Amino acid sequence: MSSNTNNFITRFIHSLMENGNDRRDQAEKHLKDTLEKSKEMIENWHQPTKTRGFWRRDLNQGTYVTSQEPQLRGGVGRRTNWG
């Protein structure tokens, strides 16, 4: 009787265990997908992020001037002209 019980328990344990080949195949698929996505991301890094002459626009000029003036950017120990 113990051999039947042992056989049932062994079959039950084996039914819950993962298949090593399936696990390896899933890991390889995940690595391939990750590699493809990283190659695509690296290609996108080489693309320009701003258009030519973006620094000449009024909006960007205002940001540049504001960042250079300590009174306008709220520098430490500086009093503003209006306050």
C-alpha positions in Angstrom: 0.0 0.0 0.0 2.8 2.4 0.7 4.1 2.1 -2.9 0.7 3.2 -4.2 0.6 6.2 -1.9 4.2 7.0 -2.7 3.4 6.8 -6.4 0.4 9.1 -6.1 2.4 11.7 -4.1 5.3 11.5 -6.6 2.9 12.0 -9.5 1.2 14.9 -7.7 4.6 16.6 -7.0 5.7 16.1 -10.6 2.5 17.6 -11.9 3.2 20.8 -9.9 6.8 21.1 -11.0 7.8 23.4 -13.9 9.3 22.0 -17.1 12.9 23.1 -17.4 12.7 23.4 -21.2 9.6 25.6 -21.1 11.2 27.8 -18.5 14.4 28.2 -20.6 12.3 28.9 -23.8 10.3 31.6 -22.0 13.6 33.2 -20.6 15.2 33.2 -24.1 12.1 34.8 -25.6 12.1 37.5 -22.9 15.8 38.2 -23.5 15.3 38.5 -27.2 12.3 40.9 -26.8 14.3 43.0 -24.4 17.3 43.1 -26.7 15.1 44.2 -29.7 13.5 46.9 -27.6 16.8 48.2 -26.3 18.2 48.3 -29.9 15.2 50.4 -30.9 15.7 52.7 -27.9 19.4 53.2 -28.7 18.5 54.1 -32.3 16.0 56.7 -31.1 18.7 58.2 -28.9 20.6 59.2 -32.1 17.6 61.2 -33.4 17.6 65.0 -32.8 15.4 66.1 -29.9 15.0 69.8 -31.0 14.5 71.5 -34.3 17.2 73.6 -35.9 17.2 77.2 -34.6 15.1 76.4 -31.6 17.2 78.9 -29.5 16.1 81.8 -31.6 12.4 81.6 -30.6 11.1 84.2 -28.2 10.0 81.6 -25.7 13.5 80.1 -25.4 15.2 83.5 -25.4 13.0 84.5 -22.4 13.9 81.4 -20.5 17.6 82.0 -21.2 17.5 85.7 -20.0 15.5 84.7 -16.9 17.9 82.0 -15.9 20.9 84.4 -16.2 19.4 87.1 -14.0 19.8 86.3 -10.2 17.0 88.8 -9.3 14.5 87.1 -11.7 15.3 83.6 -10.8 15.1 84.2 -7.0 18.8 83.8 -6.1 19.7 83.5 -2.5 20.3 86.8 -0.7 19.1 88.8 -3.7 16.3 91.4 -3.4 14.0 91.8 -6.3 13.4 95.3 -7.9 9.8 95.2 -7.1 9.8 93.8 -3.5 
